[in-house]
Amino acid sequence: MKQTLQMVLGLNLREIRISRALSQEQFADLLGFHRTYMGGVERGERNLTLVSLEKIADALAIDPVTLLKPSPANQ
Amino acid sequence: MKQTLQMVLGLNLREIRISRALSQEQFADLLGFHRTYMGGVERGERNLTLVSLEKIADALAIDPVTLLKPSPANQ
């Protein structure tokens, strides 16, 4: 099945969060979103806007386009 | 100035539309959006969601991630 952008984004964010040894709550605080919202993003349930995607990428100091590319670890 | 994702998307879509020799109206019809909405997208004024981005990419048979990468023609 083709992965949606929401799913790819969620998997990539979870990978980044774990690589930085952050809890979901710490990660949400860092990004300026509510914990339950970020949980939904990680599960690929949230249809984010481009502005929200940029806000997350800026907070992580990552290129937003990279966040939408399937990670080899998640294939 | 850093280009926003909205601006990059708009420029890329305009480039694709022109390369396919389509009017804004024809392009909007192809993508299933209203002409005035697509005009706003091309001008980088619309904060699209990931689902809308995928819908556009599918209609154009293009990888959605490509649509968010700055095109060399638009630097």
N, CA and C atoms of all chains as a GROMACS GRO file, in nm:
protein
  450
    1MET      N    1   0.084  -0.120   0.000
    1MET     CA    2   0.000   0.000   0.000
    1MET      C    3   0.087   0.124   0.000
    2LYS      N    4   0.044   0.221  -0.076
    2LYS     CA    5   0.119   0.346  -0.080
    2LYS      C    6   0.102   0.422   0.052
    3GLN      N    7   0.213   0.467   0.107
    3GLN     CA    8   0.207   0.546   0.230
    3GLN      C    9   0.160   0.687   0.198
    4THR      N   10   0.069   0.738   0.278
    4THR     CA   11   0.029   0.877   0.260
    4THR      C   12   0.136   0.968   0.319
    5LEU      N   13   0.132   1.096   0.280
    5LEU     CA   14   0.226   1.193   0.337
    5LEU      C   15   0.210   1.201   0.488
    6GLN      N   16   0.086   1.192   0.536
    6GLN     CA   17   0.062   1.198   0.681
    6GLN      C   18   0.134   1.083   0.752
    7MET      N   19   0.126   0.964   0.691
    7MET     CA   20   0.189   0.847   0.753
    7MET      C   21   0.341   0.860   0.751
    8VAL      N   22   0.395   0.903   0.638
    8VAL     CA   23   0.540   0.920   0.627
    8VAL      C   24   0.589   1.023   0.729
    9LEU      N   25   0.519   1.135   0.736
    9LEU     CA   26   0.556   1.240   0.832
    9LEU      C   27   0.554   1.186   0.975
   10GLY      N   28   0.450   1.113   1.009
   10GLY     CA   29   0.438   1.059   1.144
   10GLY      C   30   0.551   0.965   1.179
   11LEU      N   31   0.584   0.875   1.087
   11LEU     CA   32   0.693   0.781   1.112
   11LEU      C   33   0.826   0.853   1.125
   12ASN      N   34   0.848   0.953   1.038
   12ASN     CA   35   0.974   1.027   1.045
   12ASN      C   36   0.986   1.103   1.176
   13LEU      N   37   0.876   1.163   1.220
   13LEU     CA   38   0.882   1.240   1.345
   13LEU      C   39   0.906   1.147   1.464
   14ARG      N   40   0.842   1.031   1.462
   14ARG     CA   41   0.864   0.937   1.571
   14ARG      C   42   1.011   0.894   1.575
   15GLU      N   43   1.067   0.869   1.456
   15GLU     CA   44   1.208   0.830   1.448
   15GLU      C   45   1.298   0.940   1.505
   16ILE      N   46   1.269   1.064   1.468
   16ILE     CA   47   1.350   1.176   1.517
   16ILE      C   48   1.335   1.191   1.668
   17ARG      N   49   1.212   1.180   1.716
   17ARG     CA   50   1.189   1.193   1.861
   17ARG      C   51   1.266   1.088   1.938
   18ILE      N   52   1.261   0.964   1.890
   18ILE     CA   53   1.330   0.855   1.961
   18ILE      C   54   1.482   0.874   1.952
   19SER      N   55   1.529   0.921   1.835
   19SER     CA   56   1.674   0.942   1.820
   19SER      C   57   1.723   1.052   1.913
   20ARG      N   58   1.633   1.143   1.950
   20ARG     CA   59   1.673   1.250   2.043
   20ARG      C   60   1.636   1.216   2.188
   21ALA      N   61   1.591   1.093   2.207
   21ALA     CA   62   1.559   1.042   2.342
   21ALA      C   63   1.457   1.130   2.415
   22LEU      N   64   1.353   1.172   2.342
   22LEU     CA   65   1.250   1.256   2.402
   22LEU      C   66   1.121   1.176   2.418
   23SER      N   67   1.047   1.207   2.525
   23SER     CA   68   0.913   1.150   2.541
   23SER      C   69   0.818   1.225   2.447
   24GLN      N   70   0.698   1.167   2.426
   24GLN     CA   71   0.600   1.237   2.342
   24GLN      C   72   0.567   1.374   2.401
   25GLU      N   73   0.563   1.381   2.534
   25GLU     CA   74   0.529   1.508   2.598
   25GLU      C   75   0.641   1.611   2.578
   26GLN      N   76   0.764   1.567   2.596
   26GLN     CA   77   0.877   1.659   2.575
   26GLN      C   78   0.882   1.706   2.430
   27PHE      N   79   0.855   1.614   2.341
   27PHE     CA   80   0.859   1.645   2.198
   27PHE      C   81   0.750   1.747   2.163
   28ALA      N   82   0.632   1.726   2.214
   28ALA     CA   83   0.521   1.819   2.189
   28ALA      C   84   0.556   1.958   2.244
   29ASP      N   85   0.613   1.962   2.364
   29ASP     CA   86   0.652   2.091   2.422
   29ASP      C   87   0.754   2.162   2.334
   30LEU      N   88   0.851   2.084   2.287
   30LEU     CA   89   0.956   2.141   2.202
   30LEU      C   90   0.896   2.203   2.076
   31LEU      N   91   0.796   2.137   2.020
   31LEU     CA   92   0.738   2.182   1.893
   31LEU      C   93   0.625   2.282   1.912
   32GLY      N   94   0.582   2.299   2.038
   32GLY     CA   95   0.477   2.397   2.063
   32GLY      C   96   0.337   2.348   2.030
   33PHE      N   97   0.318   2.216   2.034
   33PHE     CA   98   0.185   2.160   2.014
   33PHE      C   99   0.141   2.085   2.139
   34HIS      N  100   0.014   2.057   2.148
   34HIS     CA  101  -0.037   1.978   2.259
   34HIS      C  102   0.004   1.832   2.241
   35ARG      N  103   0.026   1.764   2.352
   35ARG     CA  104   0.071   1.624   2.349
   35ARG      C  105  -0.023   1.532   2.271
   36THR      N  106  -0.152   1.548   2.291
   36THR     CA  107  -0.246   1.459   2.221
   36THR      C  108  -0.246   1.487   2.070
   37TYR      N  109  -0.229   1.614   2.034
   37TYR     CA  110  -0.221   1.648   1.892
   37TYR      C  111  -0.098   1.582   1.829
   38MET      N  112   0.017   1.595   1.897
   38MET     CA  113   0.140   1.536   1.842
   38MET      C  114   0.131   1.384   1.836
   39GLY      N  115   0.059   1.323   1.932
   39GLY     CA  116   0.038   1.178   1.925
   39GLY      C  117  -0.034   1.142   1.795
   40GLY      N  118  -0.135   1.221   1.761
   40GLY     CA  119  -0.209   1.199   1.636
   40GLY      C  120  -0.122   1.220   1.513
   41VAL      N  121  -0.033   1.319   1.521
   41VAL     CA  122   0.059   1.342   1.408
   41VAL      C  123   0.150   1.221   1.390
   42GLU      N  124   0.204   1.170   1.501
   42GLU     CA  125   0.295   1.053   1.492
   42GLU      C  126   0.222   0.930   1.437
   43ARG      N  127   0.094   0.918   1.468
   43ARG     CA  128   0.017   0.804   1.416
   43ARG      C  129  -0.032   0.826   1.273
   44GLY      N  130   0.003   0.940   1.214
   44GLY     CA  131  -0.037   0.966   1.075
   44GLY      C  132  -0.184   1.002   1.062
   45GLU      N  133  -0.244   1.049   1.171
   45GLU     CA  134  -0.388   1.077   1.170
   45GLU      C  135  -0.421   1.223   1.141
   46ARG      N  136  -0.317   1.308   1.134
   46ARG     CA  137  -0.342   1.451   1.122
   46ARG      C  138  -0.306   1.504   0.984
   47ASN      N  139  -0.402   1.573   0.926
   47ASN     CA  140  -0.383   1.632   0.793
   47ASN      C  141  -0.327   1.773   0.810
   48LEU      N  142  -0.197   1.779   0.834
   48LEU     CA  143  -0.133   1.908   0.862
   48LEU      C  144  -0.133   2.000   0.742
   49THR      N  145  -0.120   2.130   0.770
   49THR     CA  146  -0.102   2.228   0.663
   49THR      C  147   0.048   2.249   0.640
   50LEU      N  148   0.078   2.315   0.530
   50LEU     CA  149   0.218   2.346   0.499
   50LEU      C  150   0.281   2.434   0.608
   51VAL      N  151   0.202   2.528   0.663
   51VAL     CA  152   0.256   2.616   0.767
   51VAL      C  153   0.291   2.536   0.894
   52SER      N  154   0.205   2.440   0.932
   52SER     CA  155   0.235   2.357   1.048
   52SER      C  156   0.359   2.271   1.024
   53LEU      N  157   0.369   2.218   0.903
   53LEU     CA  158   0.486   2.138   0.867
   53LEU      C  159   0.613   2.221   0.879
   54GLU      N  160   0.609   2.345   0.831
   54GLU     CA  161   0.726   2.434   0.840
   54GLU      C  162   0.759   2.467   0.985
   55LYS      N  163   0.656   2.486   1.065
   55LYS     CA  164   0.678   2.518   1.207
   55LYS      C  165   0.751   2.403   1.277
   56ILE      N  166   0.709   2.281   1.248
   56ILE     CA  167   0.774   2.162   1.306
   56ILE      C  168   0.917   2.151   1.257
   57ALA      N  169   0.936   2.169   1.126
   57ALA     CA  170   1.070   2.155   1.068
   57ALA      C  171   1.164   2.261   1.125
   58ASP      N  172   1.114   2.384   1.140
   58ASP     CA  173   1.198   2.491   1.197
   58ASP      C  174   1.239   2.456   1.339
   59ALA      N  175   1.144   2.408   1.419
   59ALA     CA  176   1.174   2.375   1.559
   59ALA      C  177   1.278   2.263   1.568
   60LEU      N  178   1.280   2.174   1.468
   60LEU     CA  179   1.374   2.063   1.468
   60LEU      C  180   1.502   2.095   1.390
   61ALA      N  181   1.505   2.213   1.327
   61ALA     CA  182   1.618   2.254   1.243
   61ALA      C  183   1.643   2.151   1.133
   62ILE      N  184   1.533   2.113   1.065
   62ILE     CA  185   1.537   2.014   0.958
   62ILE      C  186   1.466   2.071   0.836
   63ASP      N  187   1.508   2.032   0.718
   63ASP     CA  188   1.439   2.071   0.595
   63ASP      C  189   1.299   2.007   0.595
   64PRO      N  190   1.193   2.087   0.579
   64PRO     CA  191   1.058   2.029   0.582
   64PRO      C  192   1.037   1.921   0.476
   65VAL      N  193   1.102   1.934   0.362
   65VAL     CA  194   1.084   1.836   0.255
   65VAL      C  195   1.134   1.698   0.301
   66THR      N  196   1.242   1.698   0.379
   66THR     CA  197   1.297   1.573   0.431
   66THR      C  198   1.195   1.498   0.516
   67LEU      N  199   1.112   1.573   0.586
   67LEU     CA  200   1.013   1.510   0.675
   67LEU      C  201   0.906   1.434   0.597
   68LEU      N  202   0.892   1.462   0.468
   68LEU     CA  203   0.789   1.395   0.388
   68LEU      C  204   0.844   1.281   0.303
   69LYS      N  205   0.975   1.262   0.311
   69LYS     CA  206   1.038   1.153   0.233
   69LYS      C  207   1.040   1.026   0.317
   70PRO      N  208   0.995   0.914   0.261
   70PRO     CA  209   1.000   0.788   0.336
   70PRO      C  210   1.142   0.759   0.381
   71SER      N  211   1.158   0.729   0.510
   71SER     CA  212   1.288   0.695   0.564
   71SER      C  213   1.317   0.548   0.536
   72PRO      N  214   1.443   0.514   0.504
   72PRO     CA  215   1.476   0.374   0.479
   72PRO      C  216   1.437   0.283   0.595
   73ALA      N  217   1.442   0.340   0.716
   73ALA     CA  218   1.411   0.262   0.836
   73ALA      C  219   1.262   0.226   0.843
   74ASN      N  220   1.180   0.299   0.769
   74ASN     CA  221   1.034   0.280   0.780
   74ASN      C  222   0.969   0.213   0.659
   75GLN      N  223   1.050   0.160   0.569
   75GLN     CA  224   0.993   0.097   0.449
   75GLN      C  225   0.924  -0.034   0.484
   76MET      N  226   1.562   3.621   0.109
   76MET     CA  227   1.451   3.573   0.193
   76MET      C  228   1.422   3.426   0.165
   77LYS      N  229   1.398   3.355   0.273
   77LYS     CA  230   1.366   3.213   0.257
   77LYS      C  231   1.227   3.197   0.194
   78GLN      N  232   1.220   3.112   0.093
   78GLN     CA  233   1.090   3.086   0.031
   78GLN      C  234   1.009   2.993   0.121
   79THR      N  235   0.882   3.026   0.140
   79THR     CA  236   0.796   2.935   0.215
   79THR      C  237   0.756   2.818   0.126
   80LEU      N  238   0.708   2.711   0.188
   80LEU     CA  239   0.661   2.595   0.111
   80LEU      C  240   0.547   2.637   0.017
   81GLN      N  241   0.461   2.727   0.064
   81GLN     CA  242   0.350   2.772  -0.019
   81GLN      C  243   0.401   2.840  -0.146
   82MET      N  244   0.505   2.922  -0.130
   82MET     CA  245   0.560   2.994  -0.244
   82MET      C  246   0.627   2.897  -0.342
   83VAL      N  247   0.704   2.803  -0.287
   83VAL     CA  248   0.772   2.705  -0.373
   83VAL      C  249   0.668   2.623  -0.450
   84LEU      N  250   0.566   2.577  -0.380
   84LEU     CA  251   0.460   2.498  -0.444
   84LEU      C  252   0.395   2.577  -0.557
   85GLY      N  253   0.363   2.704  -0.528
   85GLY     CA  254   0.297   2.787  -0.629
   85GLY      C  255   0.382   2.804  -0.754
   86LEU      N  256   0.510   2.832  -0.734
   86LEU     CA  257   0.599   2.851  -0.848
   86LEU      C  258   0.614   2.722  -0.928
   87ASN      N  259   0.627   2.610  -0.857
   87ASN     CA  260   0.641   2.481  -0.926
   87ASN      C  261   0.515   2.449  -1.007
   88LEU      N  262   0.399   2.475  -0.948
   88LEU     CA  263   0.274   2.444  -1.019
   88LEU      C  264   0.258   2.533  -1.143
   89ARG      N  265   0.295   2.659  -1.129
   89ARG     CA  266   0.286   2.748  -1.244
   89ARG      C  267   0.379   2.699  -1.356
   90GLU      N  268   0.498   2.658  -1.316
   90GLU     CA  269   0.595   2.607  -1.414
   90GLU      C  270   0.539   2.484  -1.486
   91ILE      N  271   0.479   2.393  -1.409
   91ILE     CA  272   0.421   2.271  -1.469
   91ILE      C  273   0.304   2.307  -1.560
   92ARG      N  274   0.220   2.397  -1.515
   92ARG     CA  275   0.104   2.439  -1.595
   92ARG      C  276   0.149   2.496  -1.730
   93ILE      N  277   0.249   2.584  -1.724
   93ILE     CA  278   0.297   2.647  -1.847
   93ILE      C  279   0.364   2.544  -1.937
   94SER      N  280   0.439   2.451  -1.876
   94SER     CA  281   0.507   2.349  -1.956
   94SER      C  282   0.407   2.258  -2.026
   95ARG      N  283   0.286   2.248  -1.971
   95ARG     CA  284   0.183   2.165  -2.034
   95ARG      C  285   0.088   2.250  -2.119
   96ALA      N  286   0.123   2.377  -2.134
   96ALA     CA  287   0.045   2.469  -2.220
   96ALA      C  288  -0.102   2.474  -2.180
   97LEU      N  289  -0.126   2.484  -2.048
   97LEU     CA  290  -0.263   2.492  -1.999
   97LEU      C  291  -0.291   2.632  -1.945
   98SER      N  292  -0.416   2.677  -1.964
   98SER     CA  293  -0.460   2.802  -1.900
   98SER      C  294  -0.484   2.774  -1.752
   99GLN      N  295  -0.495   2.880  -1.672
   99GLN     CA  296  -0.526   2.860  -1.530
   99GLN      C  297  -0.659   2.787  -1.513
  100GLU      N  298  -0.753   2.818  -1.601
  100GLU     CA  299  -0.885   2.754  -1.591
  100GLU      C  300  -0.876   2.605  -1.625
  101GLN      N  301  -0.804   2.573  -1.731
  101GLN     CA  302  -0.787   2.431  -1.768
  101GLN      C  303  -0.714   2.355  -1.658
  102PHE      N  304  -0.615   2.420  -1.601
  102PHE     CA  305  -0.536   2.357  -1.496
  102PHE      C  306  -0.623   2.329  -1.372
  103ALA      N  307  -0.702   2.428  -1.335
  103ALA     CA  308  -0.792   2.411  -1.220
  103ALA      C  309  -0.891   2.297  -1.246
  104ASP      N  310  -0.946   2.291  -1.367
  104ASP     CA  311  -1.039   2.183  -1.401
  104ASP      C  312  -0.971   2.047  -1.389
  105LEU      N  313  -0.848   2.039  -1.440
  105LEU     CA  314  -0.772   1.914  -1.436
  105LEU      C  315  -0.753   1.867  -1.292
  106LEU      N  316  -0.726   1.962  -1.203
  106LEU     CA  317  -0.695   1.928  -1.064
  106LEU      C  318  -0.819   1.919  -0.976
  107GLY      N  319  -0.933   1.961  -1.031
  107GLY     CA  320  -1.057   1.951  -0.954
  107GLY      C  321  -1.075   2.061  -0.851
  108PHE      N  322  -1.012   2.176  -0.875
  108PHE     CA  323  -1.030   2.290  -0.786
  108PHE      C  324  -1.094   2.406  -0.863
  109HIS      N  325  -1.144   2.503  -0.790
  109HIS     CA  326  -1.198   2.622  -0.854
  109HIS      C  327  -1.084   2.708  -0.907
  110ARG      N  328  -1.108   2.776  -1.017
  110ARG     CA  329  -1.006   2.859  -1.083
  110ARG      C  330  -0.947   2.964  -0.988
  111THR      N  331  -1.031   3.030  -0.910
  111THR     CA  332  -0.978   3.135  -0.822
  111THR      C  333  -0.894   3.075  -0.708
  112TYR      N  334  -0.933   2.956  -0.663
  112TYR     CA  335  -0.853   2.889  -0.560
  112TYR      C  336  -0.716   2.855  -0.616
  113MET      N  337  -0.712   2.797  -0.736
  113MET     CA  338  -0.583   2.760  -0.795
  113MET      C  339  -0.497   2.882  -0.824
  114GLY      N  340  -0.562   2.994  -0.858
  114GLY     CA  341  -0.486   3.118  -0.876
  114GLY      C  342  -0.413   3.155  -0.747
  115GLY      N  343  -0.483   3.141  -0.635
  115GLY     CA  344  -0.423   3.169  -0.505
  115GLY      C  345  -0.310   3.073  -0.472
  116VAL      N  346  -0.328   2.947  -0.510
  116VAL     CA  347  -0.222   2.847  -0.488
  116VAL      C  348  -0.097   2.886  -0.567
  117GLU      N  349  -0.116   2.923  -0.694
  117GLU     CA  350  -0.001   2.961  -0.777
  117GLU      C  351   0.071   3.084  -0.723
  118ARG      N  352  -0.004   3.173  -0.660
  118ARG     CA  353   0.058   3.294  -0.603
  118ARG      C  354   0.116   3.269  -0.465
  119GLY      N  355   0.109   3.144  -0.418
  119GLY     CA  356   0.167   3.111  -0.287
  119GLY      C  357   0.085   3.163  -0.170
  120GLU      N  358  -0.042   3.188  -0.193
  120GLU     CA  359  -0.126   3.247  -0.089
  120GLU      C  360  -0.206   3.144  -0.011
  121ARG      N  361  -0.199   3.017  -0.053
  121ARG     CA  362  -0.285   2.916   0.010
  121ARG      C  363  -0.205   2.819   0.096
  122ASN      N  364  -0.250   2.804   0.219
  122ASN     CA  365  -0.186   2.714   0.313
  122ASN      C  366  -0.250   2.575   0.299
  123LEU      N  367  -0.208   2.502   0.198
  123LEU     CA  368  -0.269   2.372   0.167
  123LEU      C  369  -0.242   2.269   0.276
  124THR      N  370  -0.327   2.169   0.280
  124THR     CA  371  -0.302   2.054   0.368
  124THR      C  372  -0.228   1.946   0.289
  125LEU      N  373  -0.176   1.849   0.363
  125LEU     CA  374  -0.106   1.738   0.299
  125LEU      C  375  -0.197   1.661   0.204
  126VAL      N  376  -0.325   1.648   0.241
  126VAL     CA  377  -0.418   1.575   0.155
  126VAL      C  378  -0.441   1.650   0.023
  127SER      N  379  -0.454   1.782   0.030
  127SER     CA  380  -0.471   1.861  -0.093
  127SER      C  381  -0.347   1.852  -0.181
  128LEU      N  382  -0.231   1.855  -0.117
  128LEU     CA  383  -0.105   1.843  -0.191
  128LEU      C  384  -0.099   1.708  -0.263
  129GLU      N  385  -0.140   1.603  -0.195
  129GLU     CA  386  -0.140   1.469  -0.256
  129GLU      C  387  -0.240   1.461  -0.372
  130LYS      N  388  -0.353   1.526  -0.354
  130LYS     CA  389  -0.455   1.524  -0.458
  130LYS      C  390  -0.401   1.590  -0.586
  131ILE      N  391  -0.334   1.703  -0.569
  131ILE     CA  392  -0.275   1.773  -0.683
  131ILE      C  393  -0.166   1.688  -0.748
  132ALA      N  394  -0.079   1.631  -0.664
  132ALA     CA  395   0.031   1.550  -0.717
  132ALA      C  396  -0.021   1.428  -0.793
  133ASP      N  397  -0.125   1.364  -0.739
  133ASP     CA  398  -0.183   1.248  -0.806
  133ASP      C  399  -0.239   1.287  -0.943
  134ALA      N  400  -0.311   1.399  -0.947
  134ALA     CA  401  -0.371   1.444  -1.073
  134ALA      C  402  -0.264   1.474  -1.178
  135LEU      N  403  -0.147   1.518  -1.131
  135LEU     CA  404  -0.037   1.552  -1.223
  135LEU      C  405   0.058   1.434  -1.244
  136ALA      N  406   0.034   1.323  -1.174
  136ALA     CA  407   0.122   1.206  -1.181
  136ALA      C  408   0.266   1.244  -1.146
  137ILE      N  409   0.279   1.319  -1.036
  137ILE     CA  410   0.409   1.369  -0.989
  137ILE      C  411   0.423   1.331  -0.842
  138ASP      N  412   0.546   1.309  -0.798
  138ASP     CA  413   0.573   1.285  -0.657
  138ASP      C  414   0.542   1.414  -0.579
  139PRO      N  415   0.457   1.408  -0.475
  139PRO     CA  416   0.423   1.532  -0.404
  139PRO      C  417   0.544   1.602  -0.343
  140VAL      N  418   0.645   1.523  -0.303
  140VAL     CA  419   0.764   1.584  -0.242
  140VAL      C  420   0.835   1.676  -0.343
  141THR      N  421   0.835   1.634  -0.469
  141THR     CA  422   0.898   1.714  -0.574
  141THR      C  423   0.834   1.853  -0.584
  142LEU      N  424   0.704   1.859  -0.559
  142LEU     CA  425   0.633   1.987  -0.571
  142LEU      C  426   0.676   2.088  -0.464
  143LEU      N  427   0.741   2.040  -0.359
  143LEU     CA  428   0.782   2.130  -0.250
  143LEU      C  429   0.931   2.166  -0.258
  144LYS      N  430   1.000   2.109  -0.357
  144LYS     CA  431   1.142   2.140  -0.371
  144LYS      C  432   1.159   2.259  -0.464
  145PRO      N  433   1.240   2.358  -0.422
  145PRO     CA  434   1.262   2.472  -0.511
  145PRO      C  435   1.316   2.426  -0.646
  146SER      N  436   1.256   2.475  -0.752
  146SER     CA  437   1.300   2.441  -0.887
  146SER      C  438   1.416   2.532  -0.924
  147PRO      N  439   1.517   2.479  -0.995
  147PRO     CA  440   1.631   2.563  -1.036
  147PRO      C  441   1.584   2.686  -1.115
  148ALA      N  442   1.473   2.671  -1.186
  148ALA     CA  443   1.423   2.782  -1.269
  148ALA      C  444   1.368   2.896  -1.183
  149ASN      N  445   1.338   2.866  -1.057
  149ASN     CA  446   1.270   2.966  -0.972
  149ASN      C  447   1.359   3.023  -0.861
  150GLN      N  448   1.489   2.997  -0.867
  150GLN     CA  449   1.578   3.047  -0.761
  150GLN      C  450   1.596   3.198  -0.775
   0.00000   0.00000   0.00000
